[in-house]
């Protein structure tokens, strides 16, 4: 009868409600859980190796869902790291720059500045060249030099300052060699005044690594070719006073 059916139906409903109440609810891992998951992915957490796109999706979830957590800045920084590891250097430079603007007081700022410089530097290289060619545009090297100098000047006690100083010297040498390359071109084409300007710039801006001596020696040679005896004499005197004879003609 009807009463029996109602009782049976009530029993089923109570059982269903009880079952729903006791069913475990799957919890979200939270910002730390997502961050750990992303780091695991970056370490090659699957049999297919590192999935950088998947790692970025997880890290972006932290930024979108937990923007005020301590893991949001870390997520932003790791996103830039993924691009750097992929060899997408312009995107990594943009990522580090974005982190610097978003979190200017973060303790990882020296690292971000250093890696931004490294991104510009590595982007200048290609698979064909182990070193940076001197006959191509050097804008990336100048950008890198700015970043490395900034670390040395503003974060001298940071862990990255010594490395930044070494990279700054490499950038300066590359830029100096680029100017020497252009000066040689001007000399070859007979544009001596333009060559003189470039050589003086090398001597003034990039005197280390033997470039100052080479620039002065070449400058003296140009003056000699032009018959400018007084300028030639002054250049040779500067050369002898500032540099050992063994570094002249290289």
C-alpha positions in Angstrom: 0.0 0.0 0.0 0.6 3.7 -0.2 2.0 4.1 3.3 4.5 1.3 2.7 5.5 2.8 -0.6 6.0 6.2 1.1 8.1 4.6 3.8 10.3 2.9 1.2 10.7 6.1 -0.8 11.6 8.0 2.4 14.2 5.4 3.2 15.8 5.7 -0.2 15.9 9.5 0.0 17.5 9.4 3.5 20.1 7.0 2.2 20.9 9.2 -0.7 21.2 12.3 1.4 23.4 10.4 3.9 25.5 9.1 1.1 26.0 12.6 -0.3 26.9 14.0 3.1 29.6 11.4 3.7 31.1 11.4 0.1 34.6 12.8 0.2 35.0 16.2 -1.4 38.1 16.6 -3.5 40.0 19.5 -2.3 42.0 21.9 -4.5 45.7 21.7 -3.8 46.0 25.4 -3.0 48.8 27.8 -4.2 51.7 25.7 -2.7 50.2 22.5 -4.2 49.9 24.0 -7.6 53.4 25.5 -7.3 54.9 22.1 -6.3 53.1 20.5 -9.2 54.5 23.1 -11.6 58.0 22.5 -10.3 57.6 18.8 -10.8 56.6 19.4 -14.4 59.6 21.6 -14.9 61.8 18.8 -13.7 60.4 16.5 -16.4 57.7 15.0 -14.3 56.2 12.8 -17.0 57.6 10.1 -19.3 57.3 12.6 -22.2 59.8 15.0 -20.5 59.1 18.6 -19.6 55.9 20.1 -20.8 56.6 23.9 -20.5 53.1 24.8 -21.7 51.5 22.7 -19.0 53.8 24.2 -16.3 52.8 27.7 -17.4 49.1 26.8 -17.2 49.6 25.7 -13.7 51.6 28.7 -12.7 49.1 31.1 -14.3 46.4 29.4 -12.3 48.2 30.5 -9.1 48.5 34.1 -10.3 44.8 34.2 -11.3 43.3 32.3 -8.3 45.7 33.3 -5.5 47.1 36.8 -6.6 47.9 37.9 -3.1 49.6 34.7 -2.0 53.4 34.5 -1.5 53.4 32.0 -4.5 52.1 34.5 -7.0 55.5 36.3 -7.4 57.3 33.0 -7.6 54.9 31.7 -10.2 55.5 34.9 -12.3 59.2 34.3 -12.0 59.0 30.6 -12.9 57.0 31.5 -16.0 59.9 33.6 -17.3 62.2 30.7 -16.4 60.2 28.3 -18.6 60.6 30.6 -21.6 64.4 30.9 -21.0 64.7 27.1 -20.7 62.9 26.7 -24.0 65.3 29.1 -25.7 62.5 31.7 -26.2 64.8 34.5 -25.0 62.8 37.5 -26.0 59.8 36.1 -24.2 61.8 35.3 -21.2 63.3 38.8 -21.1 59.7 40.2 -21.3 58.7 37.8 -18.5 61.5 38.9 -16.2 60.8 42.6 -17.0 57.1 42.0 -16.1 58.1 40.5 -12.8 60.4 43.4 -12.0 57.6 45.9 -12.6 55.0 43.9 -10.7 57.2 43.1 -7.6 59.9 45.8 -7.4 60.7 45.1 -3.8 60.9 41.3 -4.1 64.0 39.6 -2.8 64.4 37.9 -6.2 64.8 41.1 -8.1 68.6 40.7 -8.6 68.0 37.3 -10.1 65.3 38.6 -12.4 67.6 41.5 -13.6 70.5 39.1 -14.2 68.3 36.7 -16.1 66.8 39.5 -18.2 70.4 40.4 -19.2 71.2 36.8 -19.9 68.1 36.5 -22.1 69.2 39.5 -24.2 72.7 38.0 -24.4 71.7 34.5 -25.4 69.2 35.8 -27.9 72.1 37.4 -29.8 73.6 34.0 -30.4 72.5 31.5 -32.9 73.1 27.8 -33.3 75.6 28.6 -36.0 77.9 30.8 -33.8 79.5 29.8 -30.5 80.4 33.5 -30.0 78.5 36.6 -31.1 79.3 37.8 -34.6 80.6 41.4 -34.6 79.0 42.3 -38.0 75.4 42.1 -36.8 73.2 44.5 -34.9 74.4 44.7 -31.3 71.2 46.1 -29.7 70.7 43.0 -27.6 74.2 43.2 -26.2 73.7 46.8 -25.2 70.5 45.9 -23.5 72.3 43.0 -21.7 75.1 45.4 -20.6 72.6 47.8 -19.1 71.1 45.0 -17.0 74.5 43.7 -15.8 75.7 47.2 -15.0 72.6 47.8 -13.0 73.1 44.8 -10.8 76.8 45.8 -10.1 75.8 49.3 -9.4 72.6 48.8 -7.3 73.0 45.3 -5.9 76.8 45.0 -5.3 76.5 42.5 -2.4 74.1 40.2 -4.2 75.0 36.7 -5.3 74.7 37.8 -8.9 76.9 40.8 -8.8 80.2 38.9 -9.5 78.6 37.1 -12.4 77.1 40.3 -13.7 80.5 41.9 -13.7 82.0 39.1 -15.8 79.2 39.2 -18.3 79.4 43.0 -18.5 83.1 42.7 -19.5 82.1 40.2 -22.2 79.5 42.6 -23.5 81.9 45.5 -23.5 84.4 43.5 -25.4 81.8 42.5 -28.0 80.6 46.0 -28.4 84.2 47.2 -28.8 85.0 44.6 -31.4 81.8 45.6 -33.2 83.1 49.2 -33.4 86.5 48.0 -34.5 84.8 46.0 -37.3 83.0 49.2 -38.4 86.2 51.2 -38.2 88.0 48.7 -40.4 85.2 49.0 -42.9 85.5 52.8 -43.0 89.3 52.6 -43.4 88.8 50.1 -46.3 86.3 52.5 -47.9 88.5 55.5 -47.3 86.2 57.2 -44.8 89.0 58.1 -42.5 87.2 60.7 -40.4 84.4 58.2 -39.6 87.1 55.6 -38.7 88.8 58.0 -36.4 85.6 58.7 -34.5 84.9 54.9 -34.1 88.4 54.2 -32.9 88.3 57.0 -30.3 85.0 55.7 -29.1 86.6 52.2 -28.6 89.5 53.7 -26.6 87.2 55.9 -24.4 84.4 53.3 -23.8 86.1 49.9 -24.0 89.8 50.3 -22.9 90.1 46.8 -21.3 90.8 43.4 -22.9 93.4 44.9 -25.2 90.9 46.9 -27.2 92.2 50.2 -26.0 95.7 49.4 -27.3 94.4 48.1 -30.6 92.3 51.2 -31.1 95.2 53.5 -30.4 97.5 51.6 -32.6 95.1 51.7 -35.5 94.3 55.3 -34.8 98.0 56.2 -35.1 98.2 54.2 -38.4 95.3 56.2 -39.8 96.9 59.5 -38.8 100.1 58.4 -40.4 98.3 57.5 -43.7 96.7 61.0 -43.7 100.1 62.7 -43.1 98.8 64.1 -39.8 102.2 63.9 -38.1 101.3 65.7 -34.8 98.2 63.5 -34.3 100.2 60.5 -35.1 102.9 61.4 -32.5 100.3 62.0 -29.8 98.5 58.7 -30.5 101.8 56.8 -30.3 102.8 58.6 -27.0 99.5 57.7 -25.5 99.9 54.1 -26.7 103.4 53.7 -25.2 102.4 55.3 -21.9 99.3 53.3 -21.4 100.1 49.8 -22.8 103.0 47.4 -23.1 104.6 47.1 -26.6 103.5 43.5 -26.9 99.8 44.6 -27.2 100.2 47.1 -30.0 99.7 45.3 -33.3 97.0 42.7 -32.9 
